[in-house]
């Protein structure tokens, strides 16, 4: 991964049709980097990338192509069946049917924002460099996303210290009167940015914290096309920041 692509390899633009593929690649880059930092197994195939995090972090599978190779669905199924922890599968193409594995599914839109100016956030937003700020971001995300698998809390389990040393990966924290209130992760890979784990502490909800996190992290990728996968609650915010729905992404999870 690279923090910035050169003019020669940066895509001049990304179309809505290309956004699912770009999101697939970026998500794989992020989860592979996270897996390496945690010391977890990373499985790479043409049609998918899998990161096996064991009983607490679980198994994350990122579908990379609209059509898998003939032997890949069976391998995905075997990874799911022998997973020791929770399973999450992300399919930005909504083309791989995993219903036979007994998992629940839902859809969220892949969204695309073209390069363009970004407003200043109303709150202070810092790019994390200190371990104590990374721990604050980690706690906010665990609480905000109700990640019960990471309780009781083990510092560095969700966001290892080495994560902020990975090229292209940045963690941001929004401060409300000096108190960490929101957090998110920004990833740049192959000239395209994306966002993950944008969350707000419950004590600071409905105070513009999520918008501040997005604006603060977007400022660092304003010259790039940026994708993300939006939750139902997050979609209105992203639309107000210039994102457009490109396609539905199907997610599968163990029950």
Backbone torsions as a table, in degrees:
resi	resn	phi	psi	omega
1	UNK	NA	153.6	179.3
2	UNK	-128.3	145.9	178.5
3	UNK	-71.9	-30.3	174.6
4	UNK	-148.4	139.4	175.6
5	UNK	-90.7	153.0	176.2
6	UNK	-75.6	166.7	179.9
7	UNK	-60.0	-28.5	-177.0
8	UNK	-70.9	-36.0	-175.7
9	UNK	-109.6	-0.6	177.6
10	UNK	-79.6	128.3	177.1
11	UNK	-65.1	131.9	179.4
12	UNK	-61.8	-32.8	178.5
13	UNK	-160.3	162.0	174.6
14	UNK	-125.5	126.1	179.3
15	UNK	-81.5	164.3	177.5
16	UNK	-60.4	-35.9	179.6
17	UNK	-65.9	-29.6	-179.0
18	UNK	-85.3	-15.2	-172.8
19	UNK	-59.0	-42.7	178.5
20	UNK	-58.7	-41.5	179.2
21	UNK	-65.7	-41.8	179.4
22	UNK	-64.1	-40.1	177.9
23	UNK	-66.3	-39.5	178.4
24	UNK	-59.5	-46.4	-178.4
25	UNK	-66.8	-41.8	-178.6
26	UNK	-66.7	-43.2	179.8
27	UNK	-62.4	-39.8	177.4
28	UNK	-63.8	-40.7	178.7
29	UNK	-62.5	-42.5	-179.5
30	UNK	-65.1	-48.8	-175.7
31	UNK	-71.5	-31.4	175.2
32	UNK	-66.2	-41.3	177.7
33	UNK	-63.6	-42.7	178.4
34	UNK	-62.5	-43.8	179.4
35	UNK	-61.8	-42.3	178.5
36	UNK	-61.5	-42.6	-178.9
37	UNK	-65.2	-30.2	179.2
38	UNK	-86.5	-9.3	-175.7
39	UNK	77.2	25.7	-178.6
40	UNK	-93.1	158.4	179.2
41	UNK	-71.6	132.0	176.2
42	UNK	-116.2	121.1	179.9
43	UNK	-106.4	124.0	-179.3
44	UNK	-116.2	126.4	172.9
45	UNK	-130.7	170.9	179.0
46	UNK	-60.5	-41.3	-172.3
47	UNK	-97.4	-8.5	178.7
48	UNK	-159.4	160.0	171.3
49	UNK	-125.0	134.4	179.6
50	UNK	-125.8	140.3	176.8
51	UNK	-125.5	116.4	-176.3
52	UNK	-99.1	108.4	-176.8
53	UNK	-100.1	8.9	176.1
54	UNK	81.2	-163.9	-171.9
55	UNK	-62.6	-33.8	-175.3
56	UNK	-93.7	-51.5	-179.4
57	UNK	-75.5	-27.6	176.2
58	UNK	79.2	-172.7	-178.1
59	UNK	-105.1	127.5	176.4
60	UNK	-116.8	124.8	178.1
61	UNK	-118.2	128.9	-179.8
62	UNK	-114.0	107.9	177.2
63	UNK	-68.7	132.2	-173.0
64	UNK	-111.5	-11.3	-177.4
65	UNK	-139.1	150.0	177.4
66	UNK	-62.4	-30.8	179.5
67	UNK	-127.2	122.7	178.8
68	UNK	-79.4	157.1	172.9
69	UNK	-64.0	157.6	-173.3
70	UNK	-54.5	-35.9	-176.2
71	UNK	-90.7	-6.9	-174.2
72	UNK	-74.5	-39.0	177.3
73	UNK	-56.5	-39.3	179.1
74	UNK	-66.5	-37.4	178.5
75	UNK	-68.1	-39.9	175.5
76	UNK	-59.9	-45.1	179.5
77	UNK	-60.5	-40.6	179.4
78	UNK	-66.7	-40.4	176.9
79	UNK	-61.2	-42.1	179.6
80	UNK	-65.0	-45.0	-175.6
81	UNK	-65.8	-33.8	-177.6
82	UNK	-98.2	7.7	179.8
83	UNK	-63.8	135.1	-178.8
84	UNK	-85.5	-16.4	-177.5
85	UNK	-129.5	-166.0	179.1
86	UNK	-63.1	151.8	-177.5
87	UNK	-119.1	134.3	172.4
88	UNK	-133.3	130.0	178.9
89	UNK	-122.2	130.5	-179.8
90	UNK	-112.8	121.2	-179.8
91	UNK	-125.1	92.1	-178.5
92	UNK	-65.0	-12.7	-178.5
93	UNK	-96.7	-11.9	-177.6
94	UNK	50.9	43.8	-174.6
95	UNK	-123.9	-6.4	-178.4
96	UNK	-107.8	114.4	-177.3
97	UNK	-86.4	116.8	179.3
98	UNK	-114.5	17.7	-175.8
99	UNK	-62.0	-26.6	-179.0
100	UNK	-69.8	-11.3	-179.4
101	UNK	-91.3	3.4	175.5
102	UNK	74.4	23.1	179.8
103	UNK	-98.0	153.1	174.3
104	UNK	-83.1	155.4	-178.8
105	UNK	-138.2	156.0	174.8
106	UNK	-155.2	169.8	-179.2
107	UNK	-123.3	144.5	173.1
108	UNK	-136.5	147.4	-176.5
109	UNK	-79.1	139.3	163.6
110	UNK	-78.8	132.5	-178.0
111	UNK	-123.0	154.6	-176.6
112	UNK	-131.8	134.8	173.5
113	UNK	-120.7	126.5	177.3
114	UNK	-74.7	165.1	175.0
115	UNK	-57.7	142.5	179.9
116	UNK	175.3	167.0	-177.3
117	UNK	-63.9	154.5	-178.1
118	UNK	-127.9	134.9	177.9
119	UNK	-68.4	158.7	173.9
120	UNK	-73.2	137.5	176.4
121	UNK	-70.1	150.8	179.8
122	UNK	-76.1	-16.8	179.3
123	UNK	-115.7	162.2	173.0
124	UNK	-70.3	131.6	177.2
125	UNK	-126.6	123.9	-177.7
126	UNK	-110.5	144.8	169.7
127	UNK	-84.3	124.7	-171.0
128	UNK	-69.1	129.4	174.7
129	UNK	-131.2	-21.5	-176.4
130	UNK	-101.0	144.3	179.0
131	UNK	-56.1	-37.4	-178.3
132	UNK	-67.4	-32.1	176.7
133	UNK	-73.1	-35.3	176.7
134	UNK	-65.0	-39.0	177.6
135	UNK	-65.0	-38.0	177.6
136	UNK	-62.8	-44.0	177.8
137	UNK	-61.4	-42.0	-179.2
138	UNK	-60.9	-46.5	-179.6
139	UNK	-64.5	-38.7	178.8
140	UNK	-62.7	-44.5	-178.5
141	UNK	-67.8	-42.7	179.0
142	UNK	-60.4	-42.8	178.6
143	UNK	-70.4	-47.9	-174.3
144	UNK	-64.6	-34.8	179.9
145	UNK	-98.0	4.9	178.5
146	UNK	51.0	52.9	-178.5
147	UNK	-83.5	79.5	-175.2
148	UNK	-61.4	-26.2	-180.0
149	UNK	-65.6	-17.6	179.2
150	UNK	-101.0	15.8	171.9
151	UNK	-111.8	141.4	-4.1
152	UNK	-61.7	152.3	-171.9
153	UNK	-70.2	129.2	173.2
154	UNK	-118.3	108.6	-177.0
155	UNK	-53.0	131.7	177.2
156	UNK	86.2	0.7	-177.5
157	UNK	-76.3	-43.0	177.4
158	UNK	-79.3	-49.4	179.6
159	UNK	-117.1	88.9	176.9
160	UNK	-60.2	149.9	179.8
161	UNK	-56.0	-35.3	-178.6
162	UNK	-67.6	-14.3	-177.5
163	UNK	-61.5	-40.5	-177.4
164	UNK	-76.6	-3.2	174.6
165	UNK	-96.0	-4.5	-178.8
166	UNK	-77.0	130.2	177.4
167	UNK	-57.1	130.6	177.3
168	UNK	90.6	-9.9	-177.9
169	UNK	-106.9	126.3	176.3
170	UNK	-133.2	139.1	175.4
171	UNK	-109.9	137.2	-178.0
172	UNK	-123.1	146.9	176.6
173	UNK	-129.3	131.7	174.1
174	UNK	-95.8	134.9	-178.3
175	UNK	-107.5	131.3	175.2
176	UNK	-112.3	107.9	-174.1
177	UNK	54.2	39.4	176.7
178	UNK	84.1	-3.2	-177.9
179	UNK	-102.2	130.5	176.8
180	UNK	-57.9	122.4	-173.7
181	UNK	-123.5	-24.6	-179.2
182	UNK	-150.4	161.8	-177.0
183	UNK	-153.2	162.9	176.0
184	UNK	-170.8	165.5	179.9
185	UNK	-120.4	136.1	175.7
186	UNK	-116.8	135.7	-178.6
187	UNK	-130.7	132.2	174.3
188	UNK	-115.8	127.6	177.9
189	UNK	-146.1	128.2	177.6
190	UNK	54.6	40.9	174.1
191	UNK	77.8	10.5	178.9
192	UNK	-128.1	135.5	177.6
193	UNK	-98.0	162.9	173.0
194	UNK	-157.0	167.4	-176.0
195	UNK	-127.0	145.6	-179.7
196	UNK	-141.1	154.3	172.1
197	UNK	53.4	40.3	176.2
198	UNK	-78.9	108.8	-174.2
199	UNK	-139.8	162.0	-179.3
200	UNK	-127.8	138.2	173.9
201	UNK	-62.5	142.2	-177.0
202	UNK	-58.8	-28.4	-179.1
203	UNK	-72.2	-12.3	-174.8
204	UNK	-125.5	20.4	-179.5
205	UNK	-72.1	153.7	-179.2
206	UNK	63.1	31.0	176.9
207	UNK	-124.5	18.6	177.8
208	UNK	78.0	16.2	-176.6
209	UNK	-70.9	-43.8	179.7
210	UNK	-60.1	-41.4	177.2
211	UNK	-62.4	-41.6	179.8
212	UNK	-62.7	-43.1	178.2
213	UNK	-59.4	-45.7	-178.8
214	UNK	-64.6	-45.3	-179.1
215	UNK	-64.8	-41.3	-179.7
216	UNK	-64.5	-37.8	179.8
217	UNK	-81.2	-31.8	177.6
218	UNK	-66.0	-30.2	-178.8
219	UNK	-57.5	-27.5	-177.5
220	UNK	-85.8	-9.3	-180.0
221	UNK	-131.0	24.0	-175.3
222	UNK	-62.3	-23.3	-178.6
223	UNK	-90.0	5.6	-176.5
224	UNK	-120.3	153.9	165.1
225	UNK	-67.7	143.2	-175.5
226	UNK	-132.3	133.2	176.0
227	UNK	-113.7	166.4	170.5
228	UNK	-165.4	167.3	171.9
229	UNK	-111.5	123.4	-169.2
230	UNK	-101.6	136.4	169.0
231	UNK	-77.2	167.5	178.8
232	UNK	-60.5	-40.7	-179.2
233	UNK	-72.4	-32.6	-176.4
234	UNK	-81.9	-21.7	-173.3
235	UNK	-56.1	-46.3	179.7
236	UNK	-58.7	-38.4	177.6
237	UNK	-62.7	-46.8	-176.7
238	UNK	-65.5	-38.9	177.4
239	UNK	-62.0	-37.9	179.4
240	UNK	-68.9	-17.3	179.2
241	UNK	-97.6	6.5	175.2
242	UNK	101.0	9.1	177.5
243	UNK	-84.0	145.4	178.3
244	UNK	-123.8	140.1	178.3
245	UNK	-66.6	130.9	179.6
246	UNK	-104.2	-45.2	-175.3
247	UNK	-169.8	158.1	175.5
248	UNK	-78.5	139.4	174.1
249	UNK	-109.3	131.7	-180.0
250	UNK	-98.9	132.2	178.3
251	UNK	-116.3	140.0	178.4
252	UNK	-121.4	142.0	179.3
253	UNK	-145.5	148.1	174.9
254	UNK	-64.9	148.3	-175.2
255	UNK	-78.8	NA	NA
